[in-house]
Amino acid sequence: MTTKKSRKTTDAREILYKLLVEGKPEMEALLEEERTNLDVAEQIMLLRTKAGLSQQALADKIGTTASAISRLESADYEGHSLAMLRKIATALNKRVQISFLPLEVEEVV
């Protein structure tokens, strides 16, 4: 009978995931929420810079302040509203698309 040994890793991300997140639904949900916040922030910043707009220029187009755009582009920001995302999308000649996906745990490897 052959036994399969568990593979050891030195990857800090994988170790931390296994210690702090794996098998803990509340931590998995928190991690997914933070990934989503980061994704939204990155998309706003990338689309804005690709359009050649400063934060102030985008803010002027949608009737807000540059500091509000800065907050929206921060991975720590949790207040993204659909109305604001639509304003940004319209100003950048885009549309917002929302998808509901199955809850699958992405293993960090």
C-alpha positions as CSV (number, residue, x, y, z in Angstrom):
1,M,0.0,0.0,0.0
2,T,1.4,3.4,-1.0
3,T,0.7,6.4,1.1
4,K,0.8,9.8,-0.4
5,K,2.8,12.3,1.5
6,S,1.6,15.8,1.9
7,R,3.7,18.2,-0.2
8,K,5.6,20.7,1.9
9,T,5.8,24.2,0.7
10,T,7.9,27.3,1.5
11,D,5.4,29.6,-0.3
12,A,4.4,32.1,2.3
13,R,1.0,32.9,0.7
14,E,0.1,29.2,0.6
15,I,1.2,28.7,4.2
16,L,-0.8,31.7,5.4
17,Y,-3.9,30.7,3.4
18,K,-3.8,27.2,4.9
19,L,-3.3,28.6,8.4
20,L,-5.7,31.5,8.4
21,V,-8.3,30.9,5.7
22,E,-8.7,27.3,4.5
23,G,-11.7,25.6,6.1
24,K,-13.0,28.8,7.8
25,P,-16.1,30.1,6.0
26,E,-16.0,33.5,7.5
27,M,-12.4,34.1,6.5
28,E,-13.0,32.7,3.0
29,A,-15.9,35.2,2.7
30,L,-13.8,38.0,3.9
31,L,-11.0,37.1,1.5
32,E,-13.4,37.0,-1.4
33,E,-14.8,40.4,-0.4
34,E,-11.4,41.9,-0.3
35,R,-10.5,40.4,-3.7
36,T,-13.7,42.0,-5.2
37,N,-12.8,45.4,-3.7
38,L,-9.4,45.2,-5.2
39,D,-10.7,44.1,-8.6
40,V,-13.2,47.0,-8.7
41,A,-10.5,49.5,-7.6
42,E,-8.0,48.2,-10.2
43,Q,-10.6,48.3,-13.0
44,I,-11.6,51.9,-12.3
45,M,-8.0,53.0,-12.2
46,L,-7.0,51.1,-15.4
47,L,-10.0,52.4,-17.4
48,R,-9.4,55.9,-16.2
49,T,-5.7,55.9,-17.0
50,K,-6.4,54.2,-20.4
51,A,-8.8,57.0,-21.2
52,G,-6.0,59.5,-20.4
53,L,-7.9,61.1,-17.5
54,S,-6.6,62.3,-14.2
55,Q,-8.7,61.6,-11.1
56,Q,-9.8,65.3,-11.2
57,A,-10.8,65.0,-14.8
58,L,-12.9,61.9,-14.2
59,A,-14.4,63.5,-11.1
60,D,-15.4,66.6,-13.1
61,K,-17.1,64.4,-15.7
62,I,-19.3,62.7,-13.1
63,G,-19.8,65.6,-10.7
64,T,-17.7,64.5,-7.7
65,T,-14.3,65.2,-6.3
66,A,-10.9,63.9,-7.0
67,S,-10.7,62.5,-3.5
68,A,-13.9,60.5,-4.1
69,I,-12.2,59.0,-7.2
70,S,-9.1,58.3,-5.1
71,R,-11.2,56.4,-2.6
72,L,-12.9,54.4,-5.3
73,E,-9.5,53.4,-6.6
74,S,-8.4,52.2,-3.2
75,A,-8.4,48.5,-2.5
76,D,-9.5,49.3,1.1
77,Y,-12.7,51.1,0.0
78,E,-15.9,49.1,0.7
79,G,-18.5,51.7,-0.4
80,H,-18.8,51.0,-4.1
81,S,-22.4,51.7,-5.2
82,L,-23.9,50.6,-8.4
83,A,-25.0,54.1,-9.1
84,M,-21.5,55.5,-8.9
85,L,-20.1,52.6,-10.9
86,R,-22.6,53.4,-13.6
87,K,-21.6,57.1,-13.6
88,I,-18.0,56.1,-14.0
89,A,-18.8,53.6,-16.7
90,T,-20.8,56.2,-18.7
91,A,-18.0,58.8,-18.4
92,L,-15.5,56.2,-19.7
93,N,-17.9,55.0,-22.5
94,K,-18.3,51.6,-20.8
95,R,-21.2,49.7,-19.1
96,V,-21.3,47.9,-15.8
97,Q,-21.8,44.1,-16.0
98,I,-22.5,42.1,-12.8
99,S,-22.2,38.4,-12.7
100,F,-23.2,36.0,-9.9
101,L,-20.7,33.2,-9.8
102,P,-20.6,29.9,-7.8
103,L,-18.9,30.1,-4.5
104,E,-15.7,28.2,-5.1
105,V,-12.7,28.4,-2.9
106,E,-9.7,29.5,-5.0
107,E,-6.7,27.8,-3.5
108,V,-3.7,30.0,-3.4
109,V,-0.9,28.1,-5.1
